Amino acid sequence: MITSDRQLTVTRKKIQSLEESLKKIEEDVKSKPLAKASKIQTQATVKELYAEVVEYEELKTKGLDAIQLNDLSEIMLVPIKYRIAKHMTQESFAKVVDIPLRMIARYESEGYRNITGENFHKILQKLHLKSLGKLKEA
């Protein structure tokens, strides 16, 4: 998941590089058996990166209305999506949820996988979310 404008820039450059590689791979597909597998893998990677770019840009432009949870596993990304949708830095988000910036940075880098239940609950409460189906502020 893209979590900052800097990562967005890096991801766009990566997409451009992969698309250039695809052009070169296309030339090899007919003559080299492994080129086809490489092409398929590169196309899948480009598709995933495009999806991340679209998600980040929608969060930035549409705000909370852009936050969608397709399955329960995505619940851990709610704080990151919320922060992006509200145009907050990690620092301003840390102040709102009253958790040290260093912890927020670590949580985000880990996709909130290693957060304690207590801290995760505290963050969600501080965000005043009334529903996790379609996120709206209370």
N, C-alpha and C positions, 0 to 999 in steps of 0.2 A: 504494500500500500504506500502511495506517495503521501508524505506528511508535511512537505514544505515546498515553497517555490523553487528552492535550490534543487531539490530532488526532481521536481517537474522538469527543470532545464536539463538535468543529467539524463533523465528518462527519454526526453525528446531526442537528445543527441544519440542515445543508444538505439532508438528506433531508426533514426536516419542511417546509422552505421549498419544495422542489421538489414535494412532495405537495400543498401548498396551491396552488401554481401549476397543477398538473394539474387541480385542481377548476375553476379559472378557465378553463383551456384547453378543458376538456370542454364548457363552455357555448358556446364559440366554434366548435367543430368543425363544427357544422351550417351556420354562416353564413360562415365564413372558410376558404378552401381551404388556406392555409398552416398553419392551426391543427392540422390532422391530423398534418402532418409534425413540428410542434413537440411535439405530444403524444407521438408515437412516440419522438422523441429524448429527451424528458424522462423517459419511462418507462425507456428503456435506461440513462440515467444513474442513475436511482434504483436500478435493479437492480444495476448495478456497485457503487454505494456500499454497498448492503445486503450484497453479497458481501464487500466489504472489512471491514465491521463484523463479520460472522460469522467471517471468518478471524481477525481480531484477537482477538475474544472467545474463540474456540476455542484459540488459542495461549496465551492467558492462563489458561484453565481446564484444558486437557488437557495442557499442556506439550509436550514433544518429540513425543509421539504425534500431535499435531495437524499436525506439519510434513509436508507432502506436496509432492512434485515431480511436476507433471503433464507437464512436458517439460524438456529440457535448458536452455532459456532461463531457467528459474526458479532455477537453481543459484546465480546471483549474489545471490539474496535469502536464501540459507541463513543467513548471519550475522545478518541482521535478525530473521528468524523465530526463530532460536536465542535471541537476546537477549530477545525478547519472551516466548518460552516459558519461559525461566529467570527471568523477572521481574527482569531486570537493567536498570539505567540505562545510557545510553551511557558514562557515566563508569566504572561498575564493569566493563562489558564491555571498555572500553579497557585497563583494568588487567589483566584476565585474558589478553587477547591481546597485551599489551605493545606497543600502538600508541597514539600520542598521541590524546587525546580529540578534538582539533580534526580529526584525520584521519578518525576514526570518524564524526564528525558529517558531514564532507564526503562520505565514502563512502556513508553512508546517504541523504543528500539526493540523491545521484546514482544510487541503486540499485546501488551497487558497480560501475557500468559503467566507471569510469575508474581502477579499482584496478590496480596492477601484479600480474602473475602471482605474483611473489615474495611480496608482502604478502598476497594472497588465500590462497596456499598456507600461509603462516605462520598466518593466522587459523584456517583449517580444522584445521591440526595442533594448535593450542592448544585447540581445542574438543574434541579427542579423539573425533572421530566415526569410527565403524568402518564405516559404510555410508551412502550417500546415497539409497538406495531408500526405506527406512523408517528414519528417523533415530533412532538410539539412542546413548547415550554408551558409550564403551569401558569 
